[in-house]
Amino acid sequence: MSKKLPTHDHFIHRRNSIPAVQIHHFAVDKKYQKQGYGSQIMKTMIVFINVTILPHMGASLLTVNSIKSAVGFYHKQGFDKTGNSRDTANTNMALVLGDVT
């Protein structure tokens, strides 16, 4: 991921999981794809999550379970693949948000 989580021993031992917000069912109609609408919506959604949700729930990741054909789109938005996906149809991806320290 482009913004790494701290590897400090204290951080690792105190956290068994990382709070996250997951995006489900994000899509743009085919006739509007490749025109920048998806990127604009995603950027707006990321700002919204950073400003309105993170301060109240302490999430540090935004995650998606992307179909293979959309991996490039999410990568352009700053998401990186996470772990090894056993699911051949989808790829788990995440974007580090806010201050995770």
N, CA, C and O atoms as a GROMACS GRO file, in nm:
protein
  404
    1MET      N    1   0.084  -0.116   0.000
    1MET     CA    2   0.000   0.000   0.000
    1MET      C    3   0.089   0.123   0.000
    1MET      O    4   0.199   0.119   0.054
    2SER      N    5   0.043   0.229  -0.059
    2SER     CA    6   0.124   0.349  -0.074
    2SER      C    7   0.155   0.416   0.059
    2SER      O    8   0.262   0.476   0.073
    3LYS      N    9   0.066   0.410   0.156
    3LYS     CA   10   0.089   0.469   0.288
    3LYS      C   11   0.089   0.354   0.388
    3LYS      O   12  -0.017   0.304   0.425
    4LYS      N   13   0.207   0.312   0.430
    4LYS     CA   14   0.222   0.193   0.514
    4LYS      C   15   0.175   0.217   0.657
    4LYS      O   16   0.190   0.326   0.711
    5LEU      N   17   0.120   0.112   0.716
    5LEU     CA   18   0.086   0.117   0.857
    5LEU      C   19   0.215   0.104   0.937
    5LEU      O   20   0.308   0.037   0.893
    6PRO      N   21   0.222   0.167   1.054
    6PRO     CA   22   0.343   0.159   1.135
    6PRO      C   23   0.379   0.014   1.170
    6PRO      O   24   0.290  -0.068   1.191
    7THR      N   25   0.510  -0.015   1.174
    7THR     CA   26   0.554  -0.150   1.209
    7THR      C   27   0.612  -0.154   1.350
    7THR      O   28   0.672  -0.254   1.389
    8HIS      N   29   0.595  -0.050   1.424
    8HIS     CA   30   0.642  -0.041   1.562
    8HIS      C   31   0.583  -0.158   1.643
    8HIS      O   32   0.464  -0.186   1.632
    9ASP      N   33   0.667  -0.226   1.724
    9ASP     CA   34   0.622  -0.342   1.802
    9ASP      C   35   0.499  -0.312   1.886
    9ASP      O   36   0.407  -0.393   1.893
   10HIS      N   37   0.497  -0.197   1.952
   10HIS     CA   38   0.384  -0.159   2.037
   10HIS      C   39   0.254  -0.156   1.955
   10HIS      O   40   0.150  -0.202   2.002
   11PHE      N   41   0.262  -0.101   1.835
   11PHE     CA   42   0.145  -0.091   1.748
   11PHE      C   43   0.095  -0.230   1.708
   11PHE      O   44  -0.025  -0.257   1.714
   12ILE      N   45   0.185  -0.317   1.669
   12ILE     CA   46   0.148  -0.450   1.622
   12ILE      C   47   0.085  -0.533   1.732
   12ILE      O   48  -0.016  -0.599   1.709
   13HIS      N   49   0.142  -0.532   1.851
   13HIS     CA   50   0.093  -0.617   1.959
   13HIS      C   51  -0.039  -0.568   2.019
   13HIS      O   52  -0.112  -0.648   2.078
   14ARG      N   53  -0.071  -0.444   2.004
   14ARG     CA   54  -0.193  -0.392   2.064
   14ARG      C   55  -0.313  -0.403   1.971
   14ARG      O   56  -0.427  -0.388   2.016
   15ARG      N   57  -0.290  -0.428   1.843
   15ARG     CA   58  -0.401  -0.432   1.747
   15ARG      C   59  -0.408  -0.569   1.681
   15ARG      O   60  -0.312  -0.615   1.620
   16ASN      N   61  -0.522  -0.632   1.694
   16ASN     CA   62  -0.545  -0.759   1.626
   16ASN      C   63  -0.616  -0.738   1.494
   16ASN      O   64  -0.616  -0.826   1.408
   17SER      N   65  -0.676  -0.622   1.478
   17SER     CA   66  -0.746  -0.590   1.354
   17SER      C   67  -0.733  -0.441   1.327
   17SER      O   68  -0.695  -0.363   1.415
   18ILE      N   69  -0.764  -0.403   1.206
   18ILE     CA   70  -0.755  -0.264   1.166
   18ILE      C   71  -0.895  -0.217   1.130
   18ILE      O   72  -0.957  -0.273   1.040
   19PRO      N   73  -0.947  -0.115   1.200
   19PRO     CA   74  -1.080  -0.064   1.165
   19PRO      C   75  -1.083  -0.018   1.019
   19PRO      O   76  -0.991   0.049   0.973
   20ALA      N   77  -1.188  -0.052   0.948
   20ALA     CA   78  -1.196  -0.018   0.807
   20ALA      C   79  -1.339   0.015   0.766
   20ALA      O   80  -1.436  -0.026   0.829
   21VAL      N   81  -1.348   0.091   0.658
   21VAL     CA   82  -1.475   0.119   0.592
   21VAL      C   83  -1.467   0.047   0.458
   21VAL      O   84  -1.369   0.063   0.385
   22GLN      N   85  -1.569  -0.032   0.425
   22GLN     CA   86  -1.567  -0.105   0.299
   22GLN      C   87  -1.671  -0.049   0.203
   22GLN      O   88  -1.785  -0.023   0.240
   23ILE      N   89  -1.628  -0.031   0.080
   23ILE     CA   90  -1.718   0.013  -0.027
   23ILE      C   91  -1.778  -0.112  -0.091
   23ILE      O   92  -1.705  -0.203  -0.131
   24HIS      N   93  -1.910  -0.116  -0.101
   24HIS     CA   94  -1.979  -0.227  -0.166
   24HIS      C   95  -2.052  -0.176  -0.290
   24HIS      O   96  -2.111  -0.067  -0.287
   25HIS      N   97  -2.048  -0.251  -0.396
   25HIS     CA   98  -2.129  -0.226  -0.515
   25HIS      C   99  -2.109  -0.088  -0.576
   25HIS      O  100  -2.206  -0.018  -0.605
   26PHE      N  101  -1.985  -0.048  -0.596
   26PHE     CA  102  -1.956   0.079  -0.663
   26PHE      C  103  -1.945   0.052  -0.813
   26PHE      O  104  -1.866  -0.032  -0.855
   27ALA      N  105  -2.024   0.123  -0.892
   27ALA     CA  106  -2.021   0.102  -1.038
   27ALA      C  107  -2.067   0.228  -1.109
   27ALA      O  108  -2.140   0.310  -1.054
   28VAL      N  109  -2.023   0.240  -1.233
   28VAL     CA  110  -2.066   0.348  -1.320
   28VAL      C  111  -2.124   0.283  -1.446
   28VAL      O  112  -2.062   0.192  -1.502
   29ASP      N  113  -2.239   0.327  -1.489
   29ASP     CA  114  -2.303   0.275  -1.610
   29ASP      C  115  -2.202   0.277  -1.726
   29ASP      O  116  -2.126   0.373  -1.741
   30LYS      N  117  -2.203   0.171  -1.806
   30LYS     CA  118  -2.106   0.158  -1.916
   30LYS      C  119  -2.100   0.280  -2.007
   30LYS      O  120  -1.991   0.317  -2.052
   31LYS      N  121  -2.214   0.342  -2.034
   31LYS     CA  122  -2.212   0.456  -2.126
   31LYS      C  123  -2.142   0.578  -2.067
   31LYS      O  124  -2.110   0.673  -2.140
   32TYR      N  125  -2.117   0.578  -1.934
   32TYR     CA  126  -2.049   0.690  -1.868
   32TYR      C  127  -1.907   0.654  -1.822
   32TYR      O  128  -1.838   0.738  -1.764
   33GLN      N  129  -1.865   0.530  -1.847
   33GLN     CA  130  -1.730   0.489  -1.808
   33GLN      C  131  -1.626   0.556  -1.897
   33GLN      O  132  -1.655   0.597  -2.009
   34LYS      N  133  -1.503   0.564  -1.844
   34LYS     CA  134  -1.388   0.621  -1.916
   34LYS      C  135  -1.405   0.770  -1.944
   34LYS      O  136  -1.342   0.824  -2.036
   35GLN      N  137  -1.490   0.839  -1.865
   35GLN     CA  138  -1.510   0.983  -1.881
   35GLN      C  139  -1.474   1.060  -1.754
   35GLN      O  140  -1.493   1.181  -1.747
   36GLY      N  141  -1.421   0.989  -1.653
   36GLY     CA  142  -1.379   1.054  -1.530
   36GLY      C  143  -1.483   1.062  -1.421
   36GLY      O  144  -1.454   1.109  -1.311
   37TYR      N  145  -1.606   1.018  -1.450
   37TYR     CA  146  -1.711   1.025  -1.348
   37TYR      C  147  -1.680   0.937  -1.227
   37TYR      O  148  -1.698   0.980  -1.113
   38GLY      N  149  -1.635   0.816  -1.251
   38GLY     CA  150  -1.603   0.725  -1.141
   38GLY      C  151  -1.494   0.782  -1.051
   38GLY      O  152  -1.504   0.773  -0.929
   39SER      N  153  -1.391   0.840  -1.112
   39SER     CA  154  -1.283   0.900  -1.034
   39SER      C  155  -1.333   1.017  -0.951
   39SER      O  156  -1.295   1.032  -0.835
   40GLN      N  157  -1.418   1.100  -1.009
   40GLN     CA  158  -1.474   1.215  -0.936
   40GLN      C  159  -1.559   1.168  -0.818
   40GLN      O  160  -1.549   1.223  -0.708
   41ILE      N  161  -1.642   1.068  -0.841
   41ILE     CA  162  -1.727   1.016  -0.734
   41ILE      C  163  -1.641   0.954  -0.624
   41ILE      O  164  -1.665   0.977  -0.506
   42MET      N  165  -1.539   0.875  -0.664
   42MET     CA  166  -1.453   0.810  -0.565
   42MET      C  167  -1.377   0.914  -0.482
   42MET      O  168  -1.369   0.900  -0.360
   43LYS      N  169  -1.323   1.016  -0.545
   43LYS     CA  170  -1.251   1.121  -0.472
   43LYS      C  171  -1.344   1.191  -0.373
   43LYS      O  172  -1.305   1.219  -0.260
   44THR      N  173  -1.466   1.219  -0.416
   44THR     CA  174  -1.564   1.282  -0.327
   44THR      C  175  -1.597   1.190  -0.210
   44THR      O  176  -1.607   1.236  -0.096
   45MET      N  177  -1.612   1.062  -0.237
   45MET     CA  178  -1.643   0.965  -0.133
   45MET      C  179  -1.527   0.954  -0.032
   45MET      O  180  -1.551   0.944   0.089
   46ILE      N  181  -1.404   0.954  -0.080
   46ILE     CA  182  -1.287   0.946   0.008
   46ILE      C  183  -1.281   1.068   0.100
   46ILE      O  184  -1.256   1.055   0.219
   47VAL      N  185  -1.304   1.187   0.045
   47VAL     CA  186  -1.305   1.309   0.127
   47VAL      C  187  -1.417   1.300   0.230
   47VAL      O  188  -1.396   1.332   0.347
   48PHE      N  189  -1.536   1.258   0.188
   48PHE     CA  190  -1.650   1.245   0.279
   48PHE      C  191  -1.617   1.151   0.395
   48PHE      O  192  -1.643   1.182   0.511
   49ILE      N  193  -1.560   1.036   0.363
   49ILE     CA  194  -1.524   0.939   0.467
   49ILE      C  195  -1.420   0.996   0.562
   49ILE      O  196  -1.432   0.980   0.683
   50ASN      N  197  -1.318   1.063   0.508
   50ASN     CA  198  -1.213   1.123   0.591
   50ASN      C  199  -1.268   1.230   0.684
   50ASN      O  200  -1.225   1.241   0.799
   51VAL      N  201  -1.362   1.309   0.637
   51VAL     CA  202  -1.414   1.423   0.714
   51VAL      C  203  -1.527   1.384   0.809
   51VAL      O  204  -1.532   1.434   0.921
   52THR      N  205  -1.616   1.296   0.766
   52THR     CA  206  -1.736   1.269   0.846
   52THR      C  207  -1.737   1.136   0.921
   52THR      O  208  -1.804   1.125   1.024
   53ILE      N  209  -1.667   1.037   0.871
   53ILE     CA  210  -1.673   0.905   0.934
   53ILE      C  211  -1.550   0.877   1.021
   53ILE      O  212  -1.564   0.833   1.135
   54LEU      N  213  -1.431   0.901   0.968
   54LEU     CA  214  -1.309   0.868   1.043
   54LEU      C  215  -1.302   0.931   1.181
   54LEU      O  216  -1.265   0.862   1.276
   55PRO      N  217  -1.337   1.058   1.197
   55PRO     CA  218  -1.327   1.118   1.330
   55PRO      C  219  -1.414   1.048   1.435
   55PRO      O  220  -1.388   1.060   1.555
   56HIS      N  221  -1.517   0.977   1.392
   56HIS     CA  222  -1.610   0.916   1.486
   56HIS      C  223  -1.590   0.766   1.506
   56HIS      O  224  -1.632   0.712   1.609
   57MET      N  225  -1.528   0.699   1.411
   57MET     CA  226  -1.514   0.554   1.426
   57MET      C  227  -1.371   0.506   1.430
   57MET      O  228  -1.347   0.389   1.461
   58GLY      N  229  -1.276   0.591   1.399
   58GLY     CA  230  -1.136   0.552   1.409
   58GLY      C  231  -1.090   0.457   1.301
   58GLY      O  232  -0.989   0.389   1.319
   59ALA      N  233  -1.160   0.450   1.190
   59ALA     CA  234  -1.116   0.363   1.081
   59ALA      C  235  -0.989   0.419   1.019
   59ALA      O  236  -0.968   0.540   1.015
   60SER      N  237  -0.906   0.328   0.970
   60SER     CA  238  -0.782   0.372   0.907
   60SER      C  239  -0.767   0.317   0.766
   60SER      O  240  -0.669   0.348   0.697
   61LEU      N  241  -0.861   0.236   0.722
   61LEU     CA  242  -0.855   0.179   0.588
   61LEU      C  243  -0.989   0.194   0.517
   61LEU      O  244  -1.096   0.188   0.578
   62LEU      N  245  -0.980   0.212   0.386
   62LEU     CA  246  -1.096   0.205   0.298
   62LEU      C  247  -1.070   0.082   0.212
   62LEU      O  248  -0.967   0.075   0.145
   63THR      N  249  -1.162  -0.013   0.211
   63THR     CA  250  -1.139  -0.138   0.139
   63THR      C  251  -1.245  -0.161   0.032
   63THR      O  252  -1.357  -0.111   0.041
   64VAL      N  253  -1.207  -0.238  -0.069
   64VAL     CA  254  -1.298  -0.282  -0.174
   64VAL      C  255  -1.265  -0.426  -0.209
   64VAL      O  256  -1.152  -0.471  -0.191
   65ASN      N  257  -1.363  -0.497  -0.259
   65ASN     CA  258  -1.344  -0.630  -0.313
   65ASN      C  259  -1.373  -0.616  -0.462
   65ASN      O  260  -1.486  -0.634  -0.507
   66SER      N  261  -1.270  -0.583  -0.537
   66SER     CA  262  -1.284  -0.542  -0.677
   66SER      C  263  -1.295  -0.659  -0.773
   66SER      O  264  -1.227  -0.761  -0.758
   67ILE      N  265  -1.383  -0.642  -0.873
   67ILE     CA  266  -1.381  -0.738  -0.983
   67ILE      C  267  -1.249  -0.716  -1.058
   67ILE      O  268  -1.195  -0.605  -1.058
   68LYS      N  269  -1.200  -0.820  -1.122
   68LYS     CA  270  -1.068  -0.813  -1.188
   68LYS      C  271  -1.060  -0.698  -1.288
   68LYS      O  272  -0.956  -0.632  -1.297
   69SER      N  273  -1.166  -0.672  -1.362
   69SER     CA  274  -1.162  -0.568  -1.464
   69SER      C  275  -1.156  -0.427  -1.406
   69SER      O  276  -1.127  -0.332  -1.480
   70ALA      N  277  -1.182  -0.410  -1.276
   70ALA     CA  278  -1.179  -0.277  -1.213
   70ALA      C  279  -1.054  -0.253  -1.128
   70ALA      O  280  -1.040  -0.146  -1.069
   71VAL      N  281  -0.964  -0.351  -1.120
   71VAL     CA  282  -0.844  -0.336  -1.038
   71VAL      C  283  -0.763  -0.214  -1.081
   71VAL      O  284  -0.715  -0.139  -0.996
   72GLY      N  285  -0.748  -0.192  -1.211
   72GLY     CA  286  -0.674  -0.077  -1.261
   72GLY      C  287  -0.736   0.055  -1.218
   72GLY      O  288  -0.665   0.149  -1.182
   73PHE      N  289  -0.868   0.062  -1.220
   73PHE     CA  290  -0.938   0.183  -1.176
   73PHE      C  291  -0.905   0.212  -1.030
   73PHE      O  292  -0.868   0.324  -0.997
   74TYR      N  293  -0.920   0.112  -0.944
   74TYR     CA  294  -0.894   0.133  -0.801
   74TYR      C  295  -0.747   0.167  -0.776
   74TYR      O  296  -0.716   0.248  -0.689
   75HIS      N  297  -0.658   0.104  -0.851
   75HIS     CA  298  -0.515   0.134  -0.835
   75HIS      C  299  -0.489   0.282  -0.868
   75HIS      O  300  -0.410   0.347  -0.799
   76LYS      N  301  -0.553   0.334  -0.972
   76LYS     CA  302  -0.538   0.476  -1.007
   76LYS      C  303  -0.591   0.567  -0.898
   76LYS      O  304  -0.549   0.682  -0.887
   77GLN      N  305  -0.684   0.517  -0.817
   77GLN     CA  306  -0.740   0.597  -0.706
   77GLN      C  307  -0.655   0.587  -0.580
   77GLN      O  308  -0.685   0.651  -0.480
   78GLY      N  309  -0.547   0.507  -0.585
   78GLY     CA  310  -0.457   0.495  -0.471
   78GLY      C  311  -0.469   0.365  -0.393
   78GLY      O  312  -0.396   0.345  -0.296
   79PHE      N  313  -0.559   0.277  -0.433
   79PHE     CA  314  -0.576   0.148  -0.365
   79PHE      C  315  -0.464   0.053  -0.407
   79PHE      O  316  -0.414   0.060  -0.520
   80ASP      N  317  -0.427  -0.036  -0.317
   80ASP     CA  318  -0.329  -0.140  -0.346
   80ASP      C  319  -0.390  -0.275  -0.312
   80ASP      O  320  -0.477  -0.286  -0.226
   81LYS      N  321  -0.343  -0.379  -0.381
   81LYS     CA  322  -0.389  -0.515  -0.352
   81LYS      C  323  -0.344  -0.552  -0.210
   81LYS      O  324  -0.237  -0.512  -0.165
   82THR      N  325  -0.428  -0.629  -0.142
   82THR     CA  326  -0.394  -0.674  -0.007
   82THR      C  327  -0.398  -0.826  -0.002
   82THR      O  328  -0.495  -0.888  -0.047
   83GLY      N  329  -0.294  -0.886   0.051
   83GLY     CA  330  -0.290  -1.031   0.069
   83GLY      C  331  -0.305  -1.108  -0.059
   83GLY      O  332  -0.300  -1.052  -0.169
   84ASN      N  333  -0.322  -1.237  -0.044
   84ASN     CA  334  -0.344  -1.326  -0.157
   84ASN      C  335  -0.491  -1.360  -0.165
   84ASN      O  336  -0.549  -1.416  -0.072
   85SER      N  337  -0.551  -1.325  -0.277
   85SER     CA  338  -0.694  -1.350  -0.294
   85SER      C  339  -0.715  -1.492  -0.346
   85SER      O  340  -0.662  -1.528  -0.451
   86ARG      N  341  -0.792  -1.570  -0.272
   86ARG     CA  342  -0.826  -1.705  -0.317
   86ARG      C  343  -0.943  -1.701  -0.415
   86ARG      O  344  -0.966  -1.794  -0.491
   87ASP      N  345  -1.014  -1.591  -0.411
   87ASP     CA  346  -1.130  -1.572  -0.498
   87ASP      C  347  -1.078  -1.532  -0.636
   87ASP      O  348  -1.015  -1.427  -0.650
   88THR      N  349  -1.103  -1.613  -0.737
   88THR     CA  350  -1.051  -1.584  -0.870
   88THR      C  351  -1.129  -1.475  -0.942
   88THR      O  352  -1.081  -1.421  -1.041
   89ALA      N  353  -1.247  -1.442  -0.893
   89ALA     CA  354  -1.328  -1.339  -0.959
   89ALA      C  355  -1.301  -1.199  -0.904
   89ALA      O  356  -1.325  -1.101  -0.974
   90ASN      N  357  -1.252  -1.188  -0.781
   90ASN     CA  358  -1.235  -1.058  -0.716
   90ASN      C  359  -1.097  -1.043  -0.655
   90ASN      O  360  -1.026  -1.140  -0.630
   91THR      N  361  -1.059  -0.917  -0.632
   91THR     CA  362  -0.931  -0.883  -0.570
   91THR      C  363  -0.956  -0.790  -0.453
   91THR      O  364  -1.021  -0.686  -0.469
   92ASN      N  365  -0.904  -0.824  -0.336
   92ASN     CA  366  -0.915  -0.737  -0.219
   92ASN      C  367  -0.814  -0.624  -0.232
   92ASN      O  368  -0.697  -0.647  -0.265
   93MET      N  369  -0.859  -0.501  -0.207
   93MET     CA  370  -0.773  -0.384  -0.219
   93MET      C  371  -0.803  -0.290  -0.103
   93MET      O  372  -0.911  -0.294  -0.045
   94ALA      N  373  -0.704  -0.205  -0.069
   94ALA     CA  374  -0.723  -0.112   0.043
   94ALA      C  375  -0.648   0.017   0.017
   94ALA      O  376  -0.548   0.021  -0.055
   95LEU      N  377  -0.698   0.123   0.079
   95LEU     CA  378  -0.637   0.255   0.076
   95LEU      C  379  -0.626   0.301   0.221
   95LEU      O  380  -0.727   0.305   0.292
   96VAL      N  381  -0.504   0.337   0.266
   96VAL     CA  382  -0.486   0.386   0.402
   96VAL      C  383  -0.540   0.528   0.408
   96VAL      O  384  -0.507   0.612   0.324
   97LEU      N  385  -0.624   0.555   0.509
   97LEU     CA  386  -0.686   0.686   0.526
   97LEU      C  387  -0.641   0.752   0.655
   97LEU      O  388  -0.601   0.684   0.750
   98GLY      N  389  -0.646   0.883   0.658
   98GLY     CA  390  -0.624   0.957   0.782
   98GLY      C  391  -0.492   0.927   0.849
   98GLY      O  392  -0.400   0.874   0.787
   99ASP      N  393  -0.482   0.962   0.975
   99ASP     CA  394  -0.363   0.941   1.056
   99ASP      C  395  -0.381   0.814   1.135
   99ASP      O  396  -0.469   0.807   1.221
  100VAL      N  397  -0.299   0.712   1.109
  100VAL     CA  398  -0.315   0.583   1.174
  100VAL      C  399  -0.226   0.568   1.297
  100VAL      O  400  -0.223   0.459   1.355
  101THR      N  401  -0.155   0.672   1.337
  101THR     CA  402  -0.067   0.660   1.454
  101THR      C  403  -0.142   0.686   1.582
  101THR      O  404  -0.084   0.681   1.690
   0.00000   0.00000   0.00000
